[in-house]
Amino acid sequence: MDLDCSPGEAQAALGVATKEWGGEWRAEGSGGRVALPVAAGLRRGLTECDVSIEPAGEGCRVTFEVTAAAWSINWIATMILVFGAAGGILLLLWPLFPDLLGLAPFAAIIAFSAWFLVASRLRTSSLEDYLETLAVETSPGEMEDPELVE
């Protein structure tokens, strides 16, 4: 990724962006290591990268190399969605089995509750999103914002 700033400013921006993301930045020479929390739907994890910063033209080039990634599934949210799916299936089956009509309101509550508790709150945060944050941190307008200086 090419940035329009000096390598020192890029290191400072990496520290700020990593802190905003709740990650950990360790500067080492002309680069460093970054550990970032990432999310993809029901999965959560941690990505560790080696970062190198090299001067390039009027700016610098920041290179990320993923060295480790660990993912886990949010099992509680998964089980809530399974119960919600069971409620949705019950809603589909009651026309075929009229005896289930009494359970239809309860099934609807379960299905909608699962949606509002889990599915509507799913988030995604990836390394690409972090790089966009870094690009914004190093943009000339962001670095020279008079409100930030005061």
PAPAFI-365984 format. One record per residue: x, y negated, z of N, C-alpha, C in turn; residue in one letter. Coordinates in steps of 0.05 Angstrom, whole numbers, padded with zeros to 5 digits, always signed. Each point is the difference from the previous one (the first is absolute). Layout:
XYZXYZXYZa
...
END
This chain:
+00017+00023+00000-00017-00023+00000+00018-00024+00000m
-00005-00019-00019+00016-00025-00002-00015-00022+00016d
+00016-00014+00016-00011-00022+00016+00015-00026-00007l
-00014-00022+00002+00012-00026-00005+00010-00013+00025d
+00018+00013+00014+00012-00010+00024+00027+00012+00004c
+00015-00010+00019+00027+00010+00005-00003+00026+00016s
+00022+00016+00000-00001+00026+00015-00006-00005+00030p
+00011-00021+00012-00005-00006+00028-00030-00006+00005g
-00012-00016-00018-00028-00006+00002-00017+00026-00003e
+00009+00017-00018-00014+00026-00005+00001+00017+00025a
+00023+00001+00014+00001+00015+00025-00018-00011+00021q
-00001-00027+00002-00018-00013+00019-00029+00006-00007a
-00007-00001-00025-00027+00006-00009-00008+00029+00005a
+00020+00018-00003-00005+00028+00006-00007+00004+00030l
+00014-00014+00017-00005+00001+00028-00028-00010+00007g
-00008-00023-00012-00027-00011+00005-00022+00018-00011v
+00003+00009-00025-00020+00017-00012-00003+00026+00015a
+00022+00012+00009-00001+00025+00014-00013-00004+00027t
+00005-00022+00014-00013-00006+00025-00030-00003-00003k
-00009-00014-00022-00028-00003-00006-00014+00027-00004e
+00015+00019-00011-00011+00026-00006+00001+00019+00024w
+00013-00009+00021+00003+00017+00024+00022+00021-00004g
+00018-00005-00017+00022+00018-00005+00025-00008+00015g
+00022+00013-00008+00026-00005+00013+00021-00005-00022e
+00015-00022+00003+00020-00008-00019+00027+00000+00015w
+00020+00014-00012+00027-00001+00011+00019-00009-00022r
+00011-00024+00003+00019-00010-00020+00026+00014+00003a
+00011+00008-00023+00026+00014+00000+00016-00011-00024e
+00019-00017+00004+00016-00010-00022-00016-00016-00019g
+00001+00007-00026-00015-00015-00020-00028+00012-00005s
-00010+00016+00018-00026+00013-00003-00011+00007+00027g
-00009+00024+00002-00011+00009+00026-00018+00024-00003g
-00015+00005+00021-00019+00022+00001-00027-00012+00009r
-00021+00010-00012-00027-00009+00008-00017+00025+00005v
-00015-00001+00021-00020+00021+00006-00027-00013+00001a
-00019+00009-00017-00026-00013-00003-00022+00020+00005l
-00021-00009+00015-00024+00017+00003-00016-00003-00026p
-00009+00023-00010-00016+00000-00025-00026+00015+00005v
-00020-00006-00016-00026+00014+00002-00011+00004-00028a
-00014+00023-00003-00013+00006-00025-00026+00016+00007a
-00021-00015+00003-00026+00014+00007+00001+00011+00028g
-00003+00027+00002+00000+00013+00025+00028+00008+00009l
+00020-00006-00016+00028+00007+00007+00014-00025+00010r
+00017+00004+00020+00017-00020+00011+00028+00010+00000r
+00019-00018-00001+00028+00010+00000+00020-00022+00004g
+00025+00008-00003+00023-00018+00003+00019+00005-00023l
+00008-00021-00014+00019+00001-00022+00025-00014+00008t
+00023+00013-00003+00026-00012+00005+00015-00004-00026e
+00012-00023-00003+00014-00007-00025+00027-00012+00006c
+00019+00006-00017+00026-00015+00000-00004-00023-00019d
+00009-00024+00009-00003-00024-00016+00027-00011-00007v
+00004-00007-00026+00025-00014-00007-00008-00026-00014s
+00015-00021+00007-00004-00026-00011+00025-00009-00014i
-00003-00006-00026+00023-00008-00017-00007-00026-00014e
+00020-00018-00002-00005-00025-00015-00005+00007-00030p
-00019-00014-00012-00006+00005-00028-00009-00026-00013a
+00017-00012-00016-00007-00025-00013-00004-00022+00021g
-00023-00014-00001-00005-00022+00019-00013+00010+00025e
-00007+00026+00001-00013+00011+00024+00015+00024+00010g
-00016+00020+00007+00012+00025+00009-00018+00024-00007c
+00011+00023+00000-00014+00025-00006-00001+00017+00025r
-00025+00007+00008-00004+00016+00023-00009+00028-00009v
+00015+00020+00008-00006+00028-00008-00007+00016+00024t
-00023+00014-00002-00009+00018+00021+00003+00029-00008f
+00011+00016+00017+00002+00029-00005-00013+00014+00024e
-00022+00014-00006-00014+00014+00021+00017+00024+00010v
+00006+00000+00025+00016+00022+00011-00016+00020+00016t
-00023-00008+00010-00017+00018+00015-00029-00010+00000a
-00018+00018-00001-00029-00007+00002-00013+00023+00016a
-00016-00008+00019-00015+00019+00017-00029-00008+00000a
-00018+00019-00005-00028-00006-00001-00015+00019+00020w
-00022-00010+00010-00018+00017+00016-00029-00009-00006s
-00018+00019+00005-00028-00005-00005-00014-00008+00026i
-00018-00019-00002-00017-00008+00022-00022+00020+00003n
+00004+00020+00016-00019+00023+00002-00027-00008+00012w
+00000-00019+00018-00026-00009+00012-00017-00012-00021i
+00011-00018-00016-00015-00013-00021-00009+00021-00021a
+00016+00020-00005-00007+00021-00019-00024+00016+00010t
+00000+00006+00026-00022+00015+00011-00026-00016+00000m
+00002-00026+00005-00024-00018-00001-00011+00001-00028i
+00017-00001-00020-00009+00001-00028-00012+00027-00007l
+00010+00021+00011-00012+00027-00004-00028+00001+00011v
-00004-00011+00024-00027-00001+00012-00018-00018-00017f
+00011-00022-00010-00016-00017-00017-00008+00014-00026g
+00018+00016-00011-00006+00015-00025-00022+00020+00006a
+00001+00013+00024-00020+00019+00007-00028-00014+00002a
+00000-00024+00011-00025-00015+00000-00010-00007-00028g
+00019-00007-00018-00008-00006-00027-00011+00025-00015g
+00012+00022+00005-00009+00025-00012-00028+00007+00010i
-00004-00004+00026-00027+00005+00012-00021-00018-00013l
+00008-00025-00006-00019-00018-00013-00007+00009-00028l
+00019+00013-00014-00005+00011-00026-00016+00025+00000l
+00002+00015+00022-00014+00026+00001-00029-00001+00010l
-00008-00021+00014-00027+00001+00012-00022+00001-00021w
+00003-00011-00024-00022+00005-00020-00003+00029-00008p
+00022+00015+00001-00002+00028-00007-00010+00017+00024l
+00005-00009+00024-00008+00014+00024-00016-00020+00017f
-00026-00002-00004-00016-00020+00014+00001+00001+00031p
+00008+00023+00011+00002+00002+00029+00022-00018+00011d
+00019-00008-00017+00022-00018+00008-00008-00029+00001l
-00024-00007-00008-00009-00028-00001+00003-00014+00027l
-00005+00014+00021+00003-00012+00027+00028-00009+00006g
+00020+00013-00012+00028-00006+00005+00011-00022-00019l
-00016-00008-00020+00010-00019-00020+00008-00027+00012a
-00015-00012+00018+00009-00025+00012+00026+00003+00015p
+00003+00022+00016+00024+00005+00014+00024+00004-00019f
-00005+00014-00022+00021+00005-00020+00008-00027-00013a
-00019-00017-00005+00007-00026-00012+00017-00017+00019a
-00007+00001+00025+00016-00015+00020+00028+00010+00001i
+00003+00027+00000+00027+00012+00001+00016-00008-00025i
-00012+00002-00024+00014-00006-00024+00008-00030-00001a
-00018-00018+00006+00007-00028-00001+00020-00008+00022f
-00003+00012+00024+00019-00005+00021+00029+00008-00008s
+00002+00023-00013+00027+00008-00009+00011-00020-00020a
-00017-00009-00017+00009-00020-00020+00010-00025+00014w
-00016-00011+00018+00008-00025+00013+00023+00003+00020f
+00003+00024+00012+00022+00004+00019+00027+00005-00014l
-00001+00013-00023+00025+00009-00012+00004-00011-00028v
-00017+00007-00018+00005-00005-00029+00001-00030-00006a
-00017-00016+00013+00001-00029-00006+00024-00013+00011s
+00015+00013+00018+00024-00012+00012+00026+00011-00010r
+00000+00017-00020+00024+00011-00010+00018-00021-00012l
+00025+00001+00005+00019-00020-00010+00023+00014-00015r
+00012-00015-00017+00024+00010-00014+00022-00021+00003t
+00023+00008+00008+00023-00018+00001+00024+00017-00009s
+00012-00008-00022+00021+00015-00012+00025-00017-00002s
+00022+00012-00009+00025-00014-00004-00004-00022-00021l
-00017+00004-00020-00005-00020-00020-00013-00025+00012e
-00018+00005+00019-00013-00023+00014+00021-00015+00016d
+00019+00014+00012+00021-00013+00016+00018-00017-00019y
+00006+00011-00024+00016-00015-00019-00014-00026-00008l
-00027+00001-00003-00015-00024-00007+00002-00020+00023e
-00001+00009+00025+00003-00018+00023+00028-00012+00000t
+00020+00016-00007+00027-00010-00001+00003-00021-00022l
-00012+00004-00023+00001-00020-00022-00013-00026+00009a
-00022+00002+00015-00013-00025+00009+00017-00014+00021v
+00013+00016+00017+00018-00012+00021+00023-00016-00013e
+00010+00010-00022+00023-00013-00012-00006-00019-00022t
-00026-00004-00006-00008-00019-00021+00008-00028+00010s
+00009-00018-00019+00009-00027+00008-00021-00015+00015p
-00025+00002-00007-00021-00015+00014-00003+00009+00029g
+00003+00026+00004-00003+00011+00027+00024-00008+00018e
+00024+00000-00012+00024-00005+00016+00002-00030+00007m
-00012-00018-00016+00002-00028+00005-00026-00013+00009e
-00018+00016+00011-00025-00010+00009+00004-00019+00023d
-00009-00026-00002+00005-00019+00021-00013+00007+00027p
-00023+00014-00001-00013+00008+00025+00017+00020+00016e
+00016+00017-00014+00016+00019+00013+00025-00013+00012l
+00009-00022-00012+00024-00013+00010-00005-00015+00026v
-00023-00011+00003-00007-00016+00023-00003+00015+00025e
END
